[in-house]
């Protein structure tokens, strides 16, 4: 019986993977469901097991099944490991994603190795790796773990932030659907390092496939005794963007409305239920097993400056080759957008890219030679964030994009602090007057003043980062904010 690998990743399901899988079953094949390899423009991407290894075809439809099995399909891609888009990557966090059946538990070799090392040596290795939080804040993981371990408290927790709310990002979902055991093992290692007895994974209701896969993987890990006395609980939130902020997430986990807590105290000292808590992102935790098995120095050897290791870059928007591309920090934005992404899907010139989610800055082509690392982006008033890059061609209205950022902040604000709650609303009103041609210069000056207040007066990054897209749009695309009575542009 021919074995065929068909992804069950949400991106593949959205373009017909389920029907393709059924067609292979009807043709008498054994079908193994996997995650996605991240080449979204080729989904559904199927792989057929042959004596020479797995051979890929895509994008496949049910009508292509007969030709694929006969070996004469024009969709043939050969060995995916040799595909240029994959071969150029450094897949560490996503090494198994799209390759394995996500519900077959691997041996937890990294967890066993971590227990041999002991907590102090383990934390030292993670610190030496230079691994920083991949959820957006970029805080050193080893420092956070050391703080929680040294904090006083009989009970401690580890919490995984899987509340992936940024537009144009999907790495957390891809990993939870394609390799959930990488996250489970990483969470168990983190718990051992800090001395926690229980872990929580906070996901969002918009991820039903990821939540179902992850819940099944947790049950398998329990049944097989892979976690020992440690246990993990999956909690699903209602999709509030602000719950991606760690203290609002903790409030939600405790059964309250997701609102930001003032800091200090830090969650590392007083977090979930008032106990010392390590809060880490999906990608941060899923990378830890590789570091444990290969050494902190091996991970630190990748990257540039203080941005060490690899980043799962997520290409979305108006881009010819959307998907996930894992590579060391240091690529230029031009290499990512033009060489890897292939430019705009429309074939028109790329006018702007937004990096770091809906609160990330817009970069014009003049800044495309900026290295993709935390410090280089900060120097350009930009954010790496969760690794999302959204591409826009030359038809985009940047004044409308600036307004959207302020409107997004107003809608998603938890309401706790005045700058975010009120400032964003006043910003929308002011930009509406600007776009209508009412006191354009005065309105833009007021928007800049509002952005200063948001940046330095907000309690969390929701209000604090909203100025990035607004001011970058005004600074780099001023022509879109000039009133045109013919209705063009703004």
Kinemage of the C-alpha trace (Angstrom):
@kinemage 1
@onewidth
@group {chain A} dominant
@subgroup {mainchain}
@vectorlist {calphas} color= white
{ca unk a 1} P 0.000 0.000 0.000
{ca unk a 2} L 1.406 3.403 -0.971
{ca unk a 3} L 1.933 5.755 1.943
{ca unk a 4} L 1.063 9.401 1.317
{ca unk a 5} L 1.627 12.361 3.619
{ca unk a 6} L -1.075 15.047 3.516
{ca unk a 7} L -1.028 18.103 5.820
{ca unk a 8} L -3.824 18.822 8.268
{ca unk a 9} L -2.464 22.298 8.962
{ca unk a 10} L -5.102 25.062 8.880
{ca unk a 11} L -3.472 26.726 5.874
{ca unk a 12} L -3.664 23.482 3.885
{ca unk a 13} L -7.216 22.734 5.029
{ca unk a 14} L -8.272 26.196 3.840
{ca unk a 15} L -7.303 25.298 0.260
{ca unk a 16} L -8.749 21.792 0.105
{ca unk a 17} L -6.348 19.392 1.846
{ca unk a 18} L -9.183 17.367 3.384
{ca unk a 19} L -10.662 16.535 -0.016
{ca unk a 20} L -7.208 15.603 -1.306
{ca unk a 21} L -6.671 13.254 1.654
{ca unk a 22} L -10.032 11.555 1.008
{ca unk a 23} L -9.126 11.122 -2.660
{ca unk a 24} L -5.901 9.320 -1.747
{ca unk a 25} L -7.780 7.064 0.677
{ca unk a 26} L -10.297 6.267 -2.066
{ca unk a 27} L -7.351 5.359 -4.324
{ca unk a 28} L -6.256 2.741 -1.776
{ca unk a 29} L -3.418 4.680 -0.139
{ca unk a 30} L -2.363 4.830 3.492
{ca unk a 31} L -2.642 8.513 4.383
{ca unk a 32} L -0.569 10.051 7.170
{ca unk a 33} L -1.679 13.510 8.276
{ca unk a 34} L 1.120 15.965 9.076
{ca unk a 35} L 1.630 19.637 9.722
{ca unk a 36} L 2.733 22.057 7.021
{ca unk a 37} L 6.298 22.579 5.825
{ca unk a 38} L 5.436 26.253 5.505
{ca unk a 39} L 5.423 26.721 1.708
{ca unk a 40} L 1.891 28.051 1.621
{ca unk a 41} L 1.809 28.872 -2.077
{ca unk a 42} L 2.230 25.137 -2.775
{ca unk a 43} L -0.491 23.910 -0.403
{ca unk a 44} L -1.971 21.363 -0.359
{ca unk a 45} L 1.543 19.931 -0.625
{ca unk a 46} L 1.493 16.124 -0.531
{ca unk a 47} L 4.397 13.692 -0.318
{ca unk a 48} L 4.407 10.129 -1.634
{ca unk a 49} L 6.699 7.540 -0.092
{ca unk a 50} L 8.845 5.828 -2.740
{ca unk a 51} L 11.891 3.495 -2.588
{ca unk a 52} L 14.029 6.600 -3.159
{ca unk a 53} L 12.358 8.528 -0.341
{ca unk a 54} L 9.447 10.939 -0.080
{ca unk a 55} L 8.574 12.839 -3.253
{ca unk a 56} L 6.428 15.964 -3.138
{ca unk a 57} L 3.650 17.356 -5.339
{ca unk a 58} L 1.731 20.601 -5.050
{ca unk a 59} L -0.515 22.406 -5.035
{ca unk a 60} L -2.608 19.245 -5.346
{ca unk a 61} L -6.320 18.779 -5.971
{ca unk a 62} L -8.399 15.583 -5.831
{ca unk a 63} L -8.245 15.493 -9.627
{ca unk a 64} L -4.446 15.264 -9.502
{ca unk a 65} L -4.325 12.092 -7.389
{ca unk a 66} L -4.263 9.579 -10.235
{ca unk a 67} L -1.408 11.368 -12.050
{ca unk a 68} L 0.542 11.765 -8.808
{ca unk a 69} L 0.318 8.039 -8.051
{ca unk a 70} L 1.264 7.201 -11.632
{ca unk a 71} L 4.386 9.344 -11.299
{ca unk a 72} L 3.556 11.577 -14.250
{ca unk a 73} L 2.159 14.681 -12.568
{ca unk a 74} L 3.416 18.126 -13.655
{ca unk a 75} L 3.087 19.131 -9.981
{ca unk a 76} L 6.200 17.097 -9.090
{ca unk a 77} L 8.589 18.934 -6.755
{ca unk a 78} L 11.020 16.130 -5.964
{ca unk a 79} L 12.627 15.716 -2.560
{ca unk a 80} L 11.356 18.553 -0.368
{ca unk a 81} L 14.517 18.519 1.736
{ca unk a 82} L 16.368 19.611 -1.408
{ca unk a 83} L 13.836 22.271 -2.402
{ca unk a 84} L 15.698 25.622 -2.589
{ca unk a 85} L 13.216 27.347 -0.271
{ca unk a 86} L 13.759 24.722 2.434
{ca unk a 87} L 17.402 23.853 1.794
{ca unk a 88} L 18.485 27.447 2.485
{ca unk a 89} L 16.827 27.473 5.909
{ca unk a 90} L 18.189 26.538 9.344
{ca unk a 91} L 15.233 24.589 10.675
{ca unk a 92} L 15.806 24.083 14.377
{ca unk a 93} L 12.480 24.936 16.046
{ca unk a 94} L 10.529 23.666 13.018
{ca unk a 95} L 12.748 20.698 12.128
{ca unk a 96} L 9.926 18.144 12.520
{ca unk a 97} L 7.009 20.302 11.404
{ca unk a 98} L 5.477 18.993 8.188
{ca unk a 99} L 7.614 15.849 8.395
{ca unk a 100} L 6.117 13.820 11.243
{ca unk a 101} L 2.671 12.763 12.371
{ca unk a 102} L 2.044 15.387 15.085
{ca unk a 103} L 0.184 12.937 17.330
{ca unk a 104} L 2.934 10.307 17.489
{ca unk a 105} L 4.991 11.050 20.586
{ca unk a 106} L 8.772 11.114 20.134
{ca unk a 107} L 11.238 10.148 22.829
{ca unk a 108} L 11.749 13.099 25.155
{ca unk a 109} L 15.548 12.920 24.931
{ca unk a 110} L 16.005 16.620 25.706
{ca unk a 111} L 13.949 16.361 28.888
{ca unk a 112} L 16.005 13.373 30.006
{ca unk a 113} L 19.199 15.268 29.251
{ca unk a 114} L 17.933 18.311 31.157
{ca unk a 115} L 17.280 16.208 34.236
{ca unk a 116} L 20.824 14.861 34.021
{ca unk a 117} L 22.222 18.398 33.787
{ca unk a 118} L 20.308 19.758 36.767
{ca unk a 119} L 18.479 23.104 36.961
{ca unk a 120} L 21.531 25.347 37.368
{ca unk a 121} L 23.468 23.909 34.427
{ca unk a 122} L 20.296 23.888 32.359
{ca unk a 123} L 19.597 27.560 32.981
{ca unk a 124} L 23.255 28.362 32.293
{ca unk a 125} L 23.016 26.618 28.893
{ca unk a 126} L 19.844 28.503 27.934
{ca unk a 127} L 21.459 31.760 29.067
{ca unk a 128} L 24.604 31.032 27.051
{ca unk a 129} L 22.474 30.352 23.959
{ca unk a 130} L 21.296 33.956 23.893
{ca unk a 131} L 17.698 32.782 23.343
{ca unk a 132} L 15.333 35.723 23.699
{ca unk a 133} L 11.568 35.729 23.971
{ca unk a 134} L 10.075 35.088 20.534
{ca unk a 135} L 6.661 36.462 21.426
{ca unk a 136} L 7.725 40.046 20.770
{ca unk a 137} L 9.394 41.393 23.900
{ca unk a 138} L 12.771 39.784 23.195
{ca unk a 139} L 13.653 39.334 26.886
{ca unk a 140} L 16.443 36.784 27.593
{ca unk a 141} L 14.827 33.455 28.486
{ca unk a 142} L 17.657 32.308 30.768
{ca unk a 143} L 17.460 35.491 32.849
{ca unk a 144} L 13.715 35.053 33.328
{ca unk a 145} L 14.132 31.401 34.358
{ca unk a 146} L 16.892 32.262 36.820
{ca unk a 147} L 14.685 34.940 38.388
{ca unk a 148} L 11.782 32.523 38.869
{ca unk a 149} L 14.041 29.780 40.233
{ca unk a 150} L 15.547 32.147 42.812
{ca unk a 151} L 12.199 33.666 43.793
{ca unk a 152} L 10.791 32.613 47.154
{ca unk a 153} L 7.689 30.454 46.943
{ca unk a 154} L 6.542 26.936 47.697
{ca unk a 155} L 4.545 26.716 44.457
{ca unk a 156} L 5.631 28.005 41.063
{ca unk a 157} L 4.155 27.892 37.578
{ca unk a 158} L 5.215 27.947 33.952
{ca unk a 159} L 2.840 29.525 31.447
{ca unk a 160} L 3.028 29.300 27.678
{ca unk a 161} L 1.673 32.319 25.842
{ca unk a 162} L 0.047 30.853 22.723
{ca unk a 163} L -2.300 33.820 22.285
{ca unk a 164} L -1.007 34.564 18.787
{ca unk a 165} L -3.040 37.651 17.872
{ca unk a 166} L -0.788 39.555 15.473
{ca unk a 167} L -2.057 39.863 11.925
{ca unk a 168} L 0.259 38.060 9.519
{ca unk a 169} L 1.618 35.637 12.117
{ca unk a 170} L 0.971 31.914 12.301
{ca unk a 171} L 4.126 30.248 13.660
{ca unk a 172} L 2.589 29.319 17.029
{ca unk a 173} L -0.404 27.759 15.309
{ca unk a 174} L 1.803 25.916 12.823
{ca unk a 175} L 3.895 24.401 15.591
{ca unk a 176} L 0.930 23.431 17.778
{ca unk a 177} L -0.688 21.726 14.784
{ca unk a 178} L 2.480 20.239 13.281
{ca unk a 179} L 4.757 19.396 16.237
{ca unk a 180} L 2.943 19.869 19.574
{ca unk a 181} L 5.384 17.615 21.420
{ca unk a 182} L 8.204 20.110 20.839
{ca unk a 183} L 6.219 22.614 22.897
{ca unk a 184} L 5.214 20.045 25.524
{ca unk a 185} L 8.804 18.941 26.007
{ca unk a 186} L 10.036 22.540 26.142
{ca unk a 187} L 7.420 23.394 28.750
{ca unk a 188} L 8.412 20.379 30.859
{ca unk a 189} L 12.077 21.436 30.665
{ca unk a 190} L 11.170 24.971 31.731
{ca unk a 191} L 9.198 23.610 34.685
{ca unk a 192} L 12.168 21.506 35.775
{ca unk a 193} L 14.482 24.508 35.475
{ca unk a 194} L 12.416 26.864 37.622
{ca unk a 195} L 10.941 24.287 40.028
{ca unk a 196} L 7.315 24.460 38.823
{ca unk a 197} L 4.821 21.649 39.346
{ca unk a 198} L 2.239 22.706 36.788
{ca unk a 199} L 2.117 24.441 33.426
{ca unk a 200} L -0.619 26.237 31.517
{ca unk a 201} L -0.880 26.865 27.803
{ca unk a 202} L -3.065 29.870 26.980
{ca unk a 203} L -4.378 29.640 23.429
{ca unk a 204} L -7.166 31.435 21.553
{ca unk a 205} L -10.566 30.262 20.376
{ca unk a 206} L -9.749 31.182 16.759
{ca unk a 207} L -7.358 28.196 16.684
{ca unk a 208} L -9.731 25.185 16.908
{ca unk a 209} L -7.461 22.814 14.968
{ca unk a 210} L -4.381 23.759 16.976
{ca unk a 211} L -6.265 23.418 20.253
{ca unk a 212} L -7.658 19.988 19.325
{ca unk a 213} L -4.250 18.690 18.223
{ca unk a 214} L -2.503 20.059 21.283
{ca unk a 215} L -5.113 18.685 23.680
{ca unk a 216} L -4.705 15.234 22.110
{ca unk a 217} L -0.909 15.486 22.394
{ca unk a 218} L -1.116 16.408 26.091
{ca unk a 219} L -3.294 13.370 26.757
{ca unk a 220} L -0.801 11.140 24.920
{ca unk a 221} L 2.075 12.592 26.954
{ca unk a 222} L 0.170 11.877 30.175
{ca unk a 223} L -0.787 8.353 29.130
{ca unk a 224} L 2.783 7.478 28.168
{ca unk a 225} L 4.161 8.954 31.396
{ca unk a 226} L 6.404 11.395 29.551
{ca unk a 227} L 5.770 14.247 31.990
{ca unk a 228} L 6.346 12.492 35.316
{ca unk a 229} L 4.665 14.430 38.117
{ca unk a 230} L 4.433 17.577 35.996
{ca unk a 231} L 1.121 18.360 34.314
{ca unk a 232} L -0.057 20.762 31.633
{ca unk a 233} L -3.474 22.345 31.255
{ca unk a 234} L -4.711 23.964 28.037
{ca unk a 235} L -6.849 27.072 28.502
{ca unk a 236} L -8.589 28.735 25.565
{ca unk a 237} L -9.246 32.468 25.699
{ca unk a 238} L -11.922 34.455 23.884
{ca unk a 239} L -9.501 36.189 21.512
{ca unk a 240} L -8.814 39.526 23.222
{ca unk a 241} L -5.651 40.937 21.656
{ca unk a 242} L -4.495 42.451 24.945
{ca unk a 243} L -4.307 38.955 26.485
{ca unk a 244} L -1.113 38.495 24.485
{ca unk a 245} L 0.412 40.775 27.138
{ca unk a 246} L 1.624 38.524 29.919
{ca unk a 247} L -0.110 40.156 32.887
{ca unk a 248} L -3.469 40.440 31.077
{ca unk a 249} L -3.042 36.787 30.142
{ca unk a 250} L -2.526 35.891 33.805
{ca unk a 251} L -5.633 37.843 34.786
{ca unk a 252} L -7.631 35.870 32.223
{ca unk a 253} L -6.148 32.579 33.446
{ca unk a 254} L -7.316 33.456 36.940
{ca unk a 255} L -10.881 33.908 35.668
{ca unk a 256} L -10.977 37.688 35.515
{ca unk a 257} L -11.325 40.150 32.688
{ca unk a 258} L -8.103 40.401 30.695
{ca unk a 259} L -6.648 43.682 31.902
{ca unk a 260} L -3.042 44.718 32.253
{ca unk a 261} L -1.444 44.705 35.694
{ca unk a 262} L 0.856 47.500 36.749
{ca unk a 263} L 4.463 46.344 37.225
{ca unk a 264} L 6.196 45.772 39.608
{ca unk a 265} L 5.714 43.138 40.859
{ca unk a 266} L 6.919 41.178 37.860
{ca unk a 267} L 5.250 37.838 37.082
{ca unk a 268} L 8.593 36.174 37.816
{ca unk a 269} L 8.129 37.253 41.449
{ca unk a 270} L 4.346 37.350 41.728
{ca unk a 271} L 2.512 35.947 38.732
{ca unk a 272} L -0.248 33.361 38.393
{ca unk a 273} L -2.292 33.141 41.619
{ca unk a 274} L 0.366 35.324 43.225
{ca unk a 275} L 3.103 32.709 42.734
{ca unk a 276} L 6.452 33.065 40.896
{ca unk a 277} L 5.699 32.367 37.232
{ca unk a 278} L 7.761 31.995 34.061
{ca unk a 279} L 5.761 33.205 31.070
{ca unk a 280} L 7.266 32.244 27.713
{ca unk a 281} L 6.073 32.162 24.110
{ca unk a 282} L 5.446 28.953 22.103
{ca unk a 283} L 8.520 29.447 19.913
{ca unk a 284} L 10.800 30.187 22.856
{ca unk a 285} L 9.792 26.989 24.649
{ca unk a 286} L 9.824 24.809 21.524
{ca unk a 287} L 13.409 25.891 20.799
{ca unk a 288} L 14.709 24.816 24.213
{ca unk a 289} L 14.908 21.059 23.430
{ca unk a 290} L 17.303 21.754 20.537
{ca unk a 291} L 19.481 23.896 22.803
{ca unk a 292} L 19.578 21.217 25.498
{ca unk a 293} L 20.626 18.513 23.043
{ca unk a 294} L 23.087 20.605 21.017
{ca unk a 295} L 24.420 23.087 23.561
{ca unk a 296} L 23.936 26.777 24.183
{ca unk a 297} L 27.111 27.644 22.304
{ca unk a 298} L 25.865 25.936 19.124
{ca unk a 299} L 22.712 28.043 19.185
{ca unk a 300} L 24.622 31.224 19.988
{ca unk a 301} L 26.889 30.583 16.987
{ca unk a 302} L 23.936 31.486 14.774
{ca unk a 303} L 22.685 35.029 14.343
{ca unk a 304} L 24.277 38.415 14.798
{ca unk a 305} L 25.035 40.816 17.657
{ca unk a 306} L 22.660 40.277 20.556
{ca unk a 307} L 20.157 38.565 18.261
{ca unk a 308} L 21.222 34.939 18.491
{ca unk a 309} L 19.848 31.781 16.961
{ca unk a 310} L 17.099 31.490 14.379
{ca unk a 311} L 13.805 33.307 13.877
{ca unk a 312} L 10.747 31.715 12.253
{ca unk a 313} L 9.898 34.530 9.812
{ca unk a 314} L 6.275 34.575 8.689
{ca unk a 315} L 5.626 36.113 5.261
{ca unk a 316} L 2.059 37.213 4.579
{ca unk a 317} L -0.014 39.814 2.787
{ca unk a 318} L 0.566 40.704 -0.849
{ca unk a 319} L 3.564 38.396 -1.330
{ca unk a 320} L 4.286 35.863 -4.067
{ca unk a 321} L 5.654 33.153 -1.774
{ca unk a 322} L 3.882 33.346 1.597
{ca unk a 323} L 4.854 30.992 4.381
{ca unk a 324} L 7.236 30.296 7.242
{ca unk a 325} L 10.992 30.645 6.723
{ca unk a 326} L 13.297 29.828 9.656
{ca unk a 327} L 16.748 31.393 9.394
{ca unk a 328} L 19.392 33.007 11.628
{ca unk a 329} L 19.072 36.687 12.388
{ca unk a 330} L 21.059 38.882 10.004
{ca unk a 331} L 19.266 38.574 6.674
{ca unk a 332} L 18.322 41.949 5.237
{ca unk a 333} L 14.693 42.911 4.834
{ca unk a 334} L 15.311 43.079 1.075
{ca unk a 335} L 16.523 39.471 1.009
{ca unk a 336} L 13.450 38.374 2.945
{ca unk a 337} L 10.862 40.273 0.906
{ca unk a 338} L 12.348 40.095 -2.590
{ca unk a 339} L 14.546 36.978 -2.726
{ca unk a 340} L 12.685 34.700 -0.307
{ca unk a 341} L 9.186 36.128 -0.658
{ca unk a 342} L 9.433 36.858 -4.369
{ca unk a 343} L 8.032 40.392 -4.108
{ca unk a 344} L 4.368 41.276 -4.395
{ca unk a 345} L 1.921 38.614 -5.549
{ca unk a 346} L 0.348 41.166 -7.901
{ca unk a 347} L 3.660 41.734 -9.681
{ca unk a 348} L 3.467 45.423 -8.803
{ca unk a 349} L 6.268 47.211 -6.918
{ca unk a 350} L 6.410 46.664 -3.158
{ca unk a 351} L 5.720 49.962 -1.447
{ca unk a 352} L 5.825 49.011 2.222
{ca unk a 353} L 6.192 46.097 4.607
{ca unk a 354} L 4.910 46.006 8.158
{ca unk a 355} L 7.117 44.073 10.543
{ca unk a 356} L 6.050 42.942 13.995
{ca unk a 357} L 2.275 42.689 13.750
{ca unk a 358} L -0.447 45.384 13.605
{ca unk a 359} L 1.594 47.571 15.975
{ca unk a 360} L 4.818 47.234 13.997
{ca unk a 361} L 6.415 49.956 11.905
{ca unk a 362} L 6.043 50.298 8.149
{ca unk a 363} L 9.340 50.071 6.281
{ca unk a 364} L 9.681 51.666 2.818
{ca unk a 365} L 12.029 50.188 0.163
{ca unk a 366} L 14.646 52.776 1.156
{ca unk a 367} L 15.078 50.849 4.441
{ca unk a 368} L 15.042 47.348 2.950
{ca unk a 369} L 18.781 46.928 3.525
{ca unk a 370} L 18.188 46.968 7.288
{ca unk a 371} L 19.460 43.727 8.893
{ca unk a 372} L 16.699 41.628 10.421
{ca unk a 373} L 17.712 41.732 14.081
{ca unk a 374} L 16.387 43.358 17.250
{ca unk a 375} L 18.950 46.148 17.530
{ca unk a 376} L 19.022 47.127 13.851
{ca unk a 377} L 15.230 47.356 13.784
{ca unk a 378} L 15.116 49.333 17.035
{ca unk a 379} L 17.560 51.819 15.511
{ca unk a 380} L 15.015 52.349 12.692
{ca unk a 381} L 12.108 52.696 15.163
{ca unk a 382} L 10.907 49.238 14.164
{ca unk a 383} L 10.001 45.948 15.833
{ca unk a 384} L 10.844 42.314 15.147
{ca unk a 385} L 7.900 41.316 17.313
{ca unk a 386} L 6.686 37.760 16.735
{ca unk a 387} L 8.365 37.567 13.328
{ca unk a 388} L 5.458 38.552 11.107
{ca unk a 389} L 6.119 40.472 7.876
{ca unk a 390} L 3.135 41.750 5.872
{ca unk a 391} L 3.806 42.992 2.344
{ca unk a 392} L 1.925 45.799 0.536
{ca unk a 393} L 2.250 46.840 -3.106
{ca unk a 394} L 2.076 50.375 -4.477
{ca unk a 395} L -1.726 50.562 -4.305
{ca unk a 396} L -1.774 50.768 -0.500
{ca unk a 397} L -3.142 53.910 1.173
{ca unk a 398} L -0.785 54.549 4.090
{ca unk a 399} L -3.045 57.155 5.693
{ca unk a 400} L -5.733 54.482 5.914
{ca unk a 401} L -3.176 52.094 7.438
{ca unk a 402} L -2.209 54.681 10.085
{ca unk a 403} L -5.866 55.195 10.930
{ca unk a 404} L -6.366 51.426 11.186
{ca unk a 405} L -3.561 51.173 13.786
{ca unk a 406} L -5.237 53.747 16.027
{ca unk a 407} L -8.681 52.209 15.497
{ca unk a 408} L -7.267 48.753 16.312
{ca unk a 409} L -5.805 50.110 19.563
{ca unk a 410} L -9.101 51.772 20.476
{ca unk a 411} L -11.093 48.580 19.881
{ca unk a 412} L -8.633 46.218 21.569
{ca unk a 413} L -7.721 48.414 24.547
{ca unk a 414} L -8.505 46.813 27.896
{ca unk a 415} L -9.469 50.289 29.096
{ca unk a 416} L -7.273 50.341 32.180
{ca unk a 417} L -5.050 53.291 31.249
{ca unk a 418} L -6.159 56.650 29.860
{ca unk a 419} L -3.527 57.131 27.122
{ca unk a 420} L -4.484 53.908 25.389
{ca unk a 421} L -8.253 54.091 25.996
{ca unk a 422} L -8.766 57.773 25.166
{ca unk a 423} L -5.666 58.680 23.157
{ca unk a 424} L -6.308 56.087 20.466
{ca unk a 425} L -9.901 57.259 20.008
{ca unk a 426} L -8.858 60.906 19.740
{ca unk a 427} L -6.201 59.816 17.259
{ca unk a 428} L -8.799 58.209 14.973
{ca unk a 429} L -10.918 61.372 15.100
{ca unk a 430} L -7.914 63.578 14.332
{ca unk a 431} L -6.763 61.471 11.394
{ca unk a 432} L -10.292 61.529 9.995
{ca unk a 433} L -10.139 65.349 9.981
{ca unk a 434} L -6.694 65.236 8.369
{ca unk a 435} L -7.937 62.917 5.625
{ca unk a 436} L -10.872 65.290 5.067
{ca unk a 437} L -8.441 68.196 4.583
{ca unk a 438} L -9.257 70.019 7.839
{ca unk a 439} L -6.106 71.697 9.274
{ca unk a 440} L -3.786 68.983 7.944
{ca unk a 441} L -0.579 70.399 9.463
{ca unk a 442} L -2.161 71.039 12.861
{ca unk a 443} L -3.825 67.627 12.872
{ca unk a 444} L -0.608 65.781 12.087
{ca unk a 445} L 1.157 67.724 14.867
{ca unk a 446} L -1.587 66.665 17.260
{ca unk a 447} L -1.307 63.038 16.161
{ca unk a 448} L 2.429 63.139 16.843
{ca unk a 449} L 1.774 64.574 20.312
{ca unk a 450} L -0.823 61.876 20.987
{ca unk a 451} L 1.665 59.230 19.905
{ca unk a 452} L 4.253 60.546 22.352
{ca unk a 453} L 1.684 60.255 25.143
{ca unk a 454} L 0.706 56.743 24.064
{ca unk a 455} L 4.326 55.609 23.819
{ca unk a 456} L 5.456 56.820 27.222
{ca unk a 457} L 2.207 56.865 29.213
{ca unk a 458} L 0.566 53.513 28.419
{ca unk a 459} L 0.733 50.652 30.886
{ca unk a 460} L 1.570 48.044 28.256
{ca unk a 461} L 2.808 47.572 24.707
{ca unk a 462} L -0.679 47.810 23.154
{ca unk a 463} L -0.752 51.549 23.652
{ca unk a 464} L 3.022 51.873 23.794
{ca unk a 465} L 3.607 50.352 20.348
{ca unk a 466} L 0.654 51.906 18.477
{ca unk a 467} L 2.812 54.943 17.584
{ca unk a 468} L 5.152 52.717 15.548
{ca unk a 469} L 2.808 52.127 12.580
{ca unk a 470} L 1.253 55.585 12.819
{ca unk a 471} L 4.450 57.632 12.900
{ca unk a 472} L 6.300 55.432 10.414
{ca unk a 473} L 3.436 55.894 7.931
{ca unk a 474} L 3.513 59.676 8.406
{ca unk a 475} L 7.311 59.854 8.294
{ca unk a 476} L 7.965 57.623 5.292
{ca unk a 477} L 4.808 58.256 3.248
{ca unk a 478} L 3.897 61.930 3.871
{ca unk a 479} L 2.304 62.264 0.420
{ca unk a 480} L -0.582 60.027 1.524
{ca unk a 481} L -1.552 62.520 4.216
{ca unk a 482} L -1.889 65.480 1.824
{ca unk a 483} L -5.569 66.192 1.154
{ca unk a 484} L -6.630 65.669 -2.475
{ca unk a 485} L -10.076 67.074 -3.227
{ca unk a 486} L -10.484 64.712 -6.191
{ca unk a 487} L -10.712 61.870 -3.691
{ca unk a 488} L -7.478 60.191 -4.801
{ca unk a 489} L -5.067 58.817 -2.182
{ca unk a 490} L -6.534 59.965 1.132
